[in-house]
Amino acid sequence: MTDSGDFDAAWLPDAAFRAVGARRSLVRGGPDPLKDTVRAELVRVCARFGGEVVRDGDAAELVLDLTGEDPSDEGYTLERRDGVTTVTASGGRGLLYGLFHVVRLGEGAFAGDLASRTHRPALATRMLDHWDNVAVHPVMGQVERGYAGGSLFWADGEARGDLNRVRAYGRLLAACGINAVAVNNVNVHATEARLLTDRIGDVAAIAGALRPYGVRTHLSVSFAAPILLGGLPTADPLDPAVRAWWAATTARVYEAVPDFGGYVVKADSEGQPGPFAYGRSHADGANMLAAALEPHGGTVHWRAFVYDHRQDWRDRSTDRARAAYDHFTPLDGEFADNAVLQVKHGPMDFQVREPVSPLIGAMPDTRLAVELQVTQEYTGQQKHACWLGPMWSEVLRFRPDGEVPAGRLADGLVAVSNAGDDRFWTGHPLAQANLYTFGRLAWDPAADPRSVLDEWIALTHPGSPGRLAEGLHAVLDGSWGTYEKYTAPLGVGFMVQPGHHYGPSVDGYEYSPWGTYHFADRDGVGVDRSVATGTGYAGQYAEPWAKLYESPGTCPDELLLFFHHVPYGHVLHSGKTVIQHIYDTHFEGVEEAEEARRVWAGLADLVEPERHARVAERFEEQLRSAREWRDQINSYFLRKSGVPDAHGRTIH
């Protein structure tokens, strides 16, 4: 089934290298560790498919040329003329990315002529945050919001002794353009805090496994580390002793990991310590860490996920959606050059449908990274097929000021990883498509996600008949929309089981302190976030969005209940009432899940048996869960509204 024997080859099976491995290849240029990686890749596949890695001066069909002019440059130029395909790069990363581009092209890289074209990532930072715990957490386990087994990096309270799989992970990431990984949870517990000091050797070992594929290692740190680890009485970011401690500690980190990327920080959020305890701002906190990292070329990623998680559900004036904008826009221009504000793509928490966060377009003098969630916390937990490429593409193409896409406003794209030590990396084999798509959209936010899915299919199943690609598109293209149909409607969000967030519980968070309300009553449903009568959140947007979202008459249907509390009889732009939309979509969602299961069953002769069986098993659970969602949501709203289904279908 796989080339490794122990785990799935994902989008890098040997067969994907057939076109490259059958050729005479030449790698030239000065000494560079990543050039050595490129050469090793070619030697391996040439041995498999009959090609040869030749010496300089010999004739070759594929030439990879490292000029060494700019080692930090990740770009490369690809061309083919006179029967020779050439990749030219200034730096080792560019050479590696160029090789994987040739692999994606397959035989197309060696047919006819290819005009010279330079490829360069649109975003310098393309990072995965792993919410992995070194020690198993009593509530969240080894991986917080992890749905693919245990951690790739940690086991039994320490770094894994065999890091071959971590190296293989770095290879997969490089092949889709990811260049950075944070190796521990943003919720930094006691054991994880020590990775910064006496456990830094573990981090260095992991960094060593990722380095051959150009992936820099980052570390999540506790803002309270000077107290927890340094014995200081305070973590005040303006205290000279605190600043000196961070400077000295960071210097020791770079002694152990010379190419260390920097820190990721969750502060003053959901109980994590932060600068508010000392009357300081988030800019004060971020800049303290930025100052410690700056001499070494490191960056601090400061998460903007800051809100009041002890709200009074009776108080409709407090709005969690407003929080990030209210906290951070007054600080625009105050963050250091090597401080990046990491902003969730929506204002709430990675729901299946949210508006794009207004913060992304509101801080022109601050470096921003847009944060996505590849791990499917609220989109089926890798038990449901839910390809998120179309959602992310909508986010990255959204123009906060009506002109510039979010993907061009950002300095980086970051996502919470969905990979673990499961044989298939992501639990659900089809969830590999989400990880691959994230990397490719981080490289080019304007890319067509469907074309990216074509790449993933062709690499994962090289040489397969067209019927398999057609079937996978049939299963995945509309899977995000299907999941949305049978879960929370019209952008209202949540309605999930508290704690683990899997399966329906319409009122599960309705009377909680978390600020995740839908306000359904006998007359209507939704949250009034208008300026005129609600929380004012709609006014955080620039035009034309503020005006569009302000009125139920102009608000897009898919976000209506996020922005407005409306009667069940409110007529959508689709012509349906809200209540009938709820009924219809939940029946449709189950029917679409049934059809996806049927299509997948028909592909059994084209897919490795173990992979097919794993996906088939997940479809059974998806369909069970979809029916549960349908019945609970429809029954809830029938009982709330008293309005029957216009089609007379059974609602329990």
Order of alpha helices (4+ residues) and beta strands (2+ residues): alpha-beta-alpha-beta-beta-beta-beta-alpha-beta-beta-beta-beta-beta-beta-alpha-beta-alpha-alpha-beta-alpha-alpha-beta-alpha-beta-alpha-beta-beta-alpha-alpha-beta-alpha-alpha-alpha-alpha-beta-alpha-alpha-beta-alpha-alpha
